[in-house]
């Protein structure tokens, strides 16, 4: 009897629930009106390598996203009366003539925010690392206007690379645009990686943008960043060589937008574009396929503009706007050490300086193979920590004098005592500027090493023992002059007393090293 009552009660509740549900649906349908929405659909009439030509879409806009069958994306590039030229952002093998193409009504944008940190993504923000979807709170357009002149502040804070020759002679500031160029396999990416590794615990967000590189090379870079615990403050944007040229073209713009999110929040960002030579080639390929008129070396006439509008977005904001910065380090590849080629000269004129890697120095084993004579930073002197200014002038003078005299001395002429001393000092300067990869040095260690060579403390040391003596000097300075090291790192200038203390300690270390060598020989 009780079971029957429960059954009747549950049936009554179900009947009441269904009546309420249907009543709600009836009222919703009665109040709703069917709206007709216009959708523009075009037709594909040509499919090429990375590009598609479409008819129809009368109201489509330049740089608008369009959708092909299979949810494949394209970017409107040419808007002509007869046809629309579209750059494929996905592989176009499954797009055929006669396929429908639809407008999306939005411009190309990418996800931004903290969710991207530690991730490897493509230029569309899609994950490539098998760590799940990227859940970002915001999206920003890939193409954005550069900050206004009045919103910018002078570049005054250094971006320490941890590389002695760069931090002392070609310093980079936060908000600067510094170009790295050189022949293939001369260590361009190695400098970029050392710079990223050196930003650990310095509150700098790093974005590495790989454009047109082989997947194995990019995987090697990611492995290095993971092994040095750099991925938590890094974003890796990858457009591999096997990806469509359209994806390679938008990659650096997408990376810049990801960095601008952090910059606008008052943080410091470093973006490395590796490399813009391949980016220029992908743009040339797209332009030729879309029948844009070619210019010098078959590049289109706006090749300068596509890089200028991107690198102009690197800046240092005024304090009222948060004080954030975006530092751009583009990399380009030269052929036969020719820095007067079309793309190198374009980028040299856009950026605030260049770091030139010499194949000749690389072959001699002088690593990093930076040619100090052809490298320059048009901003760096104002951003250097004061301690560097004590040694940078003497270091550059000694090195430039040495290079001139070394060339002259090869003719076998008799050299006076002063010239021989200059040559010996120069050889030690060159030796002290050697640095192993993935071994960035803190500022105090660099100052101790550079001051010991410019002050003459290493003049009596055999050339092959300079590296070992340098390590010993850095170790002793860290142990015995802790307060001085802290003041150097804090940005205080070197006083005369500090200068003398460092030099005396270096000489004492050199003396003990020489004594040890003599005892070993005996």
C-alpha positions as CSV (number, residue, x, y, z in Angstrom):
1,X,0.0,0.0,0.0
2,X,2.8,2.4,0.9
3,X,4.6,1.6,-2.4
4,X,1.5,2.5,-4.4
5,X,1.2,5.8,-2.6
6,X,4.9,6.7,-3.3
7,X,4.4,5.7,-7.0
8,X,1.3,8.0,-7.3
9,X,3.2,10.9,-5.6
10,X,6.3,10.6,-7.9
11,X,4.0,10.5,-10.9
12,X,2.3,13.7,-9.8
13,X,5.6,15.4,-9.3
14,X,6.8,14.4,-12.8
15,X,3.5,15.6,-14.3
16,X,3.9,19.0,-12.6
17,X,7.5,19.3,-13.8
18,X,6.6,18.5,-17.4
19,X,3.7,21.0,-17.3
20,X,6.0,23.7,-16.1
21,X,8.7,22.9,-18.6
22,X,6.2,22.9,-21.6
23,X,4.7,26.1,-20.3
24,X,8.1,27.8,-20.2
25,X,8.9,26.6,-23.8
26,X,5.5,27.8,-25.1
27,X,6.0,31.3,-23.6
28,X,9.6,31.5,-25.0
29,X,8.5,30.5,-28.5
30,X,5.6,32.9,-28.4
31,X,7.9,35.8,-27.5
32,X,10.7,35.0,-29.8
33,X,10.9,36.2,-33.4
34,X,12.7,34.5,-36.2
35,X,15.4,36.8,-37.5
36,X,17.0,36.5,-40.9
37,X,20.7,37.1,-40.8
38,X,22.7,37.7,-43.9
39,X,25.7,35.5,-44.5
40,X,28.2,36.1,-47.3
41,X,29.4,33.0,-49.0
42,X,32.1,33.0,-51.7
43,X,33.4,30.4,-54.0
44,X,36.9,29.1,-54.4
45,X,38.1,29.2,-58.0
46,X,41.9,28.8,-57.6
47,X,44.0,27.0,-55.0
48,X,47.8,27.5,-55.0
49,X,50.7,26.8,-52.6
50,X,49.5,28.6,-49.5
51,X,47.1,31.0,-51.3
52,X,43.5,30.8,-52.4
53,X,41.6,33.0,-54.9
54,X,37.9,33.5,-54.2
55,X,35.0,35.2,-56.0
56,X,32.1,36.7,-54.2
57,X,32.2,38.1,-50.7
58,X,31.4,41.7,-51.8
59,X,31.7,43.3,-48.3
60,X,34.8,41.4,-47.1
61,X,37.6,43.6,-45.5
62,X,41.3,43.5,-45.7
63,X,42.9,41.3,-43.1
64,X,39.6,39.7,-42.2
65,X,39.5,36.0,-41.2
66,X,37.5,33.7,-43.5
67,X,36.5,30.1,-43.0
68,X,37.0,27.2,-45.5
69,X,35.4,23.7,-45.2
70,X,36.8,21.7,-42.3
71,X,37.2,24.9,-40.2
72,X,40.4,25.9,-42.0
73,X,41.2,29.5,-41.7
74,X,42.4,32.1,-44.2
75,X,43.4,35.7,-44.1
76,X,42.2,38.2,-46.7
77,X,45.3,39.7,-48.3
78,X,44.2,41.2,-51.6
79,X,40.8,42.9,-52.2
80,X,40.3,43.4,-56.0
81,X,37.1,44.1,-57.9
82,X,37.2,40.7,-59.6
83,X,38.6,38.4,-56.9
84,X,39.7,38.1,-53.3
85,X,43.3,36.9,-52.6
86,X,43.4,34.9,-49.4
87,X,46.4,33.6,-47.5
88,X,45.8,30.1,-46.1
89,X,46.7,29.8,-42.4
90,X,46.2,26.0,-42.4
91,X,47.3,23.4,-45.0
92,X,45.2,23.8,-48.1
93,X,45.4,20.3,-49.5
94,X,41.7,19.6,-48.7
95,X,40.5,22.9,-50.2
96,X,39.2,22.4,-53.7
97,X,37.9,24.6,-56.5
98,X,34.2,25.2,-56.0
99,X,34.4,25.0,-52.2
100,X,32.4,27.5,-50.2
101,X,34.2,30.2,-48.1
102,X,32.5,32.2,-45.4
103,X,33.2,35.5,-43.7
104,X,33.8,35.5,-39.9
105,X,33.4,39.2,-39.5
106,X,36.6,39.5,-37.3
107,X,40.2,40.3,-37.7
108,X,43.0,37.9,-36.9
109,X,43.7,37.8,-33.1
110,X,45.6,35.7,-30.6
111,X,45.0,34.6,-27.0
112,X,47.1,36.6,-24.5
113,X,47.8,36.4,-20.8
114,X,49.5,34.3,-18.1
115,X,48.0,31.1,-19.4
116,X,50.5,31.2,-22.2
117,X,53.6,31.2,-19.9
118,X,55.5,27.9,-20.2
119,X,53.6,26.9,-23.3
120,X,54.6,26.1,-26.9
121,X,52.0,27.5,-29.3
122,X,51.6,28.3,-33.0
123,X,50.9,31.8,-34.2
124,X,47.2,31.3,-33.8
125,X,47.6,30.4,-30.1
126,X,46.9,26.7,-30.7
127,X,49.0,24.4,-28.4
128,X,51.8,22.4,-29.7
129,X,53.1,20.9,-26.5
130,X,50.3,18.3,-25.6
131,X,49.6,20.2,-22.4
132,X,45.9,20.9,-23.1
133,X,44.1,23.9,-24.5
134,X,45.2,27.4,-23.8
135,X,42.5,29.1,-21.7
136,X,43.1,32.8,-22.1
137,X,41.0,35.5,-20.6
138,X,41.6,38.0,-23.5
139,X,42.4,38.1,-27.2
140,X,44.3,40.9,-28.9
141,X,44.5,41.7,-32.7
142,X,47.7,40.5,-34.4
143,X,48.1,43.9,-36.1
144,X,48.1,46.8,-33.7
145,X,49.3,50.4,-33.9
146,X,52.7,51.3,-32.4
147,X,52.5,53.4,-29.2
148,X,52.4,57.1,-29.7
149,X,55.7,59.1,-29.3
150,X,54.3,61.0,-26.3
151,X,53.6,57.7,-24.5
152,X,57.2,56.6,-24.7
153,X,60.0,57.2,-22.1
154,X,63.8,57.1,-22.6
155,X,65.4,53.7,-22.5
156,X,67.5,53.8,-19.3
157,X,67.3,50.3,-17.7
158,X,69.7,47.7,-18.9
159,X,68.7,44.3,-20.2
160,X,71.6,42.1,-18.9
161,X,72.5,39.3,-21.3
162,X,75.2,37.8,-19.1
163,X,77.6,37.9,-22.0
164,X,80.7,40.0,-21.2
165,X,81.4,41.5,-24.6
166,X,77.7,42.6,-25.1
167,X,77.1,44.0,-21.6
168,X,80.3,46.0,-21.5
169,X,80.7,47.2,-25.1
170,X,77.3,46.8,-26.9
171,X,74.8,47.2,-24.0
172,X,71.1,46.6,-24.6
173,X,68.4,48.5,-22.8
174,X,64.9,47.5,-21.9
175,X,62.7,48.9,-24.7
176,X,65.5,48.9,-27.3
177,X,65.6,47.1,-30.7
178,X,68.9,45.4,-31.2
179,X,69.6,43.3,-34.3
180,X,71.7,40.2,-34.3
181,X,73.1,39.3,-37.7
182,X,75.7,37.0,-39.2
183,X,76.3,34.0,-41.5
184,X,74.7,30.7,-41.0
185,X,75.9,28.7,-38.0
186,X,77.9,31.5,-36.3
187,X,76.0,31.4,-33.0
188,X,73.1,33.9,-33.4
189,X,70.5,31.7,-31.7
190,X,73.1,30.9,-28.9
191,X,73.3,34.6,-27.9
192,X,69.5,34.8,-27.8
193,X,69.3,31.7,-25.6
194,X,72.0,32.9,-23.2
195,X,70.0,36.2,-22.9
196,X,66.8,34.3,-22.1
197,X,68.6,32.1,-19.5
198,X,70.1,35.2,-17.9
199,X,66.6,36.7,-17.3
200,X,65.8,34.1,-14.6
201,X,64.6,35.9,-11.4
202,X,64.8,39.3,-13.1
203,X,61.1,39.6,-13.7
204,X,61.4,39.7,-17.5
205,X,58.9,37.8,-19.7
206,X,60.7,36.2,-22.6
207,X,59.0,35.2,-25.9
208,X,61.0,33.2,-28.4
209,X,59.4,33.3,-31.9
210,X,60.8,30.6,-34.3
211,X,60.0,31.4,-38.0
212,X,60.6,28.9,-40.7
213,X,63.1,26.9,-38.7
214,X,63.4,23.1,-38.8
215,X,61.3,21.4,-36.2
216,X,64.4,19.6,-34.8
217,X,66.2,22.9,-34.2
218,X,63.1,24.4,-32.4
219,X,62.8,21.2,-30.3
220,X,66.5,21.6,-29.3
221,X,65.9,25.2,-28.2
222,X,62.9,24.2,-26.1
223,X,64.9,21.4,-24.5
224,X,67.6,23.9,-23.6
225,X,65.1,26.3,-22.0
226,X,63.5,23.4,-20.1
227,X,66.9,22.2,-18.8
228,X,67.8,25.7,-17.4
229,X,64.3,26.1,-15.9
230,X,63.5,29.1,-18.2
231,X,60.2,27.9,-19.5
232,X,58.1,29.2,-16.6
233,X,58.8,32.8,-17.7
234,X,58.8,32.0,-21.5
235,X,56.4,31.6,-24.3
236,X,57.6,29.8,-27.5
237,X,55.8,30.7,-30.7
238,X,56.5,28.2,-33.5
239,X,55.9,28.5,-37.2
240,X,58.0,25.7,-38.6
241,X,59.4,25.5,-42.1
242,X,56.8,22.9,-43.1
243,X,54.0,25.2,-42.1
244,X,52.1,27.3,-44.6
245,X,53.9,30.6,-45.5
246,X,50.9,32.5,-44.2
247,X,51.5,31.1,-40.8
248,X,55.2,32.0,-40.9
249,X,54.2,35.5,-42.0
250,X,51.9,36.3,-39.1
251,X,54.2,34.6,-36.5
252,X,56.2,37.7,-35.4
253,X,53.1,39.9,-35.2
254,X,51.4,37.3,-33.0
255,X,54.4,37.1,-30.7
256,X,54.5,40.9,-30.4
257,X,50.8,41.1,-29.4
258,X,51.4,38.4,-26.8
259,X,54.3,40.6,-25.4
260,X,52.2,43.8,-25.5
261,X,49.7,42.4,-23.1
262,X,52.4,42.1,-20.4
263,X,54.0,45.4,-21.4
264,X,50.7,47.3,-21.0
265,X,50.4,45.8,-17.5
266,X,53.8,47.4,-16.5
267,X,56.0,44.4,-17.0
268,X,59.2,44.0,-19.0
269,X,59.2,41.8,-22.0
270,X,61.9,40.4,-24.3
271,X,60.8,39.2,-27.8
272,X,63.3,37.3,-30.0
273,X,62.4,36.9,-33.7
274,X,64.4,33.9,-35.1
275,X,64.7,34.8,-37.9
276,X,63.3,37.7,-40.0
277,X,65.2,36.5,-43.1
278,X,62.8,33.6,-43.4
279,X,59.9,35.9,-42.6
280,X,60.8,38.2,-45.5
281,X,61.1,35.1,-47.8
282,X,57.7,33.9,-46.8
283,X,56.2,37.3,-47.4
284,X,57.9,37.4,-50.8
285,X,56.5,34.0,-51.7
286,X,52.9,35.1,-50.8
287,X,53.2,38.4,-52.6
288,X,54.5,36.7,-55.8
289,X,51.8,34.1,-55.7
290,X,49.2,36.8,-55.3
291,X,50.7,38.7,-58.3
292,X,51.9,41.7,-56.4
293,X,54.5,43.6,-58.3
294,X,58.1,42.5,-57.4
295,X,60.9,44.9,-56.7
296,X,64.6,44.5,-55.7
297,X,65.6,40.8,-55.4
298,X,61.9,40.0,-56.2
299,X,60.8,41.3,-52.8
300,X,57.6,43.5,-52.9
301,X,57.9,47.2,-52.4
302,X,56.5,47.2,-48.9
303,X,59.1,44.7,-47.4
304,X,60.6,47.5,-45.4
305,X,57.2,48.5,-44.0
306,X,56.2,45.0,-42.8
307,X,59.3,44.9,-40.5
308,X,59.2,48.6,-39.5
309,X,55.6,48.5,-38.3
310,X,56.3,45.5,-36.2
311,X,59.6,46.7,-34.6
312,X,58.1,50.1,-33.9
313,X,55.9,48.4,-31.4
314,X,59.0,47.8,-29.1
315,X,59.2,50.6,-26.6
316,X,59.4,51.7,-23.0
317,X,56.2,53.2,-21.6
318,X,56.1,56.3,-19.4
319,X,55.6,55.7,-15.7
320,X,52.0,57.1,-15.9
321,X,51.2,54.3,-18.3
322,X,52.8,51.6,-16.1
323,X,56.4,51.9,-17.1
324,X,56.4,48.5,-19.0
325,X,58.8,47.8,-21.8
326,X,59.1,45.5,-24.8
327,X,62.6,44.8,-26.1
328,X,62.9,43.4,-29.6
329,X,65.9,41.3,-30.7
330,X,65.4,40.3,-34.3
331,X,67.9,37.8,-35.9
332,X,68.7,37.8,-39.6
333,X,71.1,35.6,-41.6
334,X,73.6,37.1,-44.0
335,X,75.3,35.3,-46.9
336,X,79.1,35.6,-47.3
337,X,79.3,38.2,-44.5
338,X,77.5,40.7,-46.7
339,X,75.8,43.1,-44.4
340,X,75.0,45.5,-47.3
341,X,72.4,43.1,-48.8
342,X,68.8,44.2,-49.1
343,X,67.1,42.8,-46.0
344,X,70.2,43.4,-43.6
345,X,70.4,47.1,-44.6
346,X,66.6,47.5,-44.1
347,X,66.8,46.1,-40.6
348,X,70.0,47.9,-39.7
349,X,68.2,51.1,-40.5
350,X,65.1,50.2,-38.5
351,X,66.8,49.0,-35.3
352,X,68.8,50.9,-32.6
353,X,72.0,49.0,-33.2
354,X,73.4,45.6,-34.3
355,X,75.5,42.8,-33.0
356,X,77.5,41.3,-35.9
357,X,78.8,37.8,-35.7
358,X,81.9,37.2,-37.8
359,X,82.5,33.8,-39.5
360,X,86.2,34.6,-39.4
361,X,86.2,34.8,-35.6
362,X,84.0,31.7,-35.4
363,X,86.5,29.7,-37.4
364,X,89.3,30.8,-35.1
365,X,87.3,29.5,-32.1
366,X,86.7,33.0,-30.6
367,X,83.3,32.5,-29.1
368,X,81.0,34.3,-29.0
369,X,82.2,35.4,-32.4
370,X,81.2,39.1,-32.0
371,X,83.0,41.6,-34.2
372,X,83.3,44.6,-31.9
373,X,84.3,46.9,-34.7
374,X,81.1,46.3,-36.7
375,X,78.8,46.1,-33.7
376,X,77.1,49.1,-32.1
377,X,74.4,50.0,-29.7
378,X,72.9,53.5,-30.3
379,X,71.2,53.5,-26.9
380,X,73.2,51.2,-24.7
381,X,75.7,53.7,-23.2
382,X,72.8,55.4,-21.4
383,X,71.5,52.1,-20.0
384,X,74.7,50.6,-18.7
385,X,75.2,50.2,-15.0
386,X,77.7,52.8,-13.8
387,X,80.3,50.2,-12.9
388,X,80.7,49.3,-16.6
389,X,81.6,52.8,-17.5
390,X,84.8,52.4,-15.4
391,X,86.1,49.6,-17.7
392,X,84.2,49.9,-21.0
393,X,86.3,52.9,-22.4
394,X,89.6,51.3,-21.7
395,X,88.4,47.9,-22.9
396,X,87.2,49.2,-26.3
397,X,90.4,51.3,-26.8
398,X,92.7,48.3,-25.9
399,X,90.8,46.0,-28.2
400,X,90.6,48.4,-31.2
401,X,94.3,49.2,-30.9
402,X,95.2,45.5,-30.7
403,X,93.2,44.6,-33.9
404,X,95.0,47.3,-35.9
405,X,98.5,46.4,-34.6
406,X,97.8,42.6,-35.0
407,X,97.2,43.1,-38.7
408,X,100.4,45.3,-39.0
409,X,102.5,42.8,-37.0
410,X,101.8,40.0,-39.5
411,X,104.2,41.6,-42.0
412,X,107.1,40.6,-39.7
413,X,108.2,44.2,-39.0
414,X,110.3,44.9,-35.9
415,X,108.1,46.1,-33.0
416,X,109.2,48.4,-30.2
417,X,108.5,47.5,-26.5
418,X,105.4,49.6,-26.3
419,X,103.8,48.0,-29.3
420,X,104.6,44.5,-28.0
421,X,103.0,45.4,-24.7
422,X,99.9,46.6,-26.5
423,X,99.7,43.4,-28.5
424,X,100.1,41.3,-25.4
425,X,97.4,43.3,-23.5
426,X,95.1,42.9,-26.6
427,X,95.5,39.2,-26.7
428,X,94.5,38.9,-23.1
429,X,91.5,41.2,-23.7
430,X,90.4,38.9,-26.5
431,X,90.9,35.9,-24.4
432,X,88.9,37.4,-21.4
433,X,86.0,38.1,-23.8
434,X,85.7,34.4,-24.6
435,X,82.7,32.8,-22.9
436,X,81.2,29.3,-23.0
437,X,77.6,28.9,-24.1
438,X,74.9,28.7,-21.5
439,X,77.2,30.3,-18.9
440,X,75.8,33.9,-18.4
441,X,77.7,35.8,-15.8
442,X,76.3,38.2,-13.2
443,X,77.5,41.8,-13.3
444,X,80.0,41.7,-10.5
445,X,81.8,38.7,-12.0
446,X,82.0,40.5,-15.4
447,X,83.4,43.7,-13.8
448,X,86.0,41.7,-11.8
449,X,87.2,40.0,-15.0
450,X,87.2,43.0,-17.2
451,X,88.9,45.3,-14.7
452,X,91.7,42.7,-14.1
453,X,92.6,42.7,-17.8
454,X,92.3,46.5,-18.4
455,X,94.2,47.2,-15.2
456,X,97.1,45.0,-16.3
457,X,96.8,42.4,-13.6
458,X,96.7,39.6,-16.2
459,X,99.7,40.8,-18.3
460,X,102.1,38.3,-16.7
461,X,99.8,35.3,-17.0
462,X,100.3,32.9,-19.9
463,X,97.6,33.2,-22.5
464,X,96.4,29.6,-22.0
465,X,95.9,30.2,-18.3
466,X,93.8,33.4,-18.6
467,X,90.4,31.5,-18.4
468,X,91.4,29.6,-15.3
469,X,92.7,32.7,-13.6
470,X,89.6,34.6,-14.5
471,X,87.4,32.0,-12.7
472,X,89.7,32.2,-9.6
473,X,89.4,36.0,-9.5
474,X,85.6,35.8,-9.7
475,X,85.5,33.3,-7.0
476,X,87.7,35.2,-4.6
477,X,85.9,38.5,-5.3
478,X,82.6,36.9,-4.6
479,X,83.9,35.5,-1.3
480,X,85.9,38.5,0.0
481,X,84.1,41.6,-1.5
482,X,80.5,40.6,-0.9
483,X,79.3,44.1,-0.1
484,X,81.0,45.6,-3.1
485,X,79.4,43.0,-5.4
486,X,76.0,43.9,-4.0
487,X,76.6,47.6,-4.6
488,X,77.7,46.9,-8.2
489,X,74.5,44.8,-8.8
490,X,72.5,47.6,-7.2
491,X,73.7,50.1,-9.7
492,X,76.2,52.1,-7.7
493,X,79.2,53.5,-9.4
494,X,82.7,52.2,-8.7
495,X,84.6,54.6,-6.4
496,X,88.4,55.0,-6.6
497,X,88.7,52.9,-3.5
498,X,86.5,50.2,-4.9
499,X,88.5,50.2,-8.2
500,X,91.7,49.8,-6.3
501,X,90.3,47.1,-4.0
502,X,89.2,45.0,-7.0
503,X,92.6,45.5,-8.8
504,X,94.7,44.7,-5.7
505,X,92.6,41.5,-5.1
506,X,93.0,40.5,-8.7
507,X,96.8,41.1,-8.6
508,X,97.1,39.0,-5.4
509,X,95.2,36.1,-7.1
510,X,97.4,36.4,-10.2
511,X,100.5,36.4,-8.0
512,X,99.4,33.2,-6.2
513,X,98.5,31.6,-9.6
514,X,102.0,32.5,-11.0
515,X,103.6,31.1,-7.8
516,X,101.7,27.8,-8.1
517,X,102.7,27.5,-11.8
518,X,106.4,28.0,-10.9
519,X,106.2,25.4,-8.1
520,X,104.6,23.0,-10.6
521,X,107.3,23.6,-13.2
522,X,110.0,23.2,-10.6
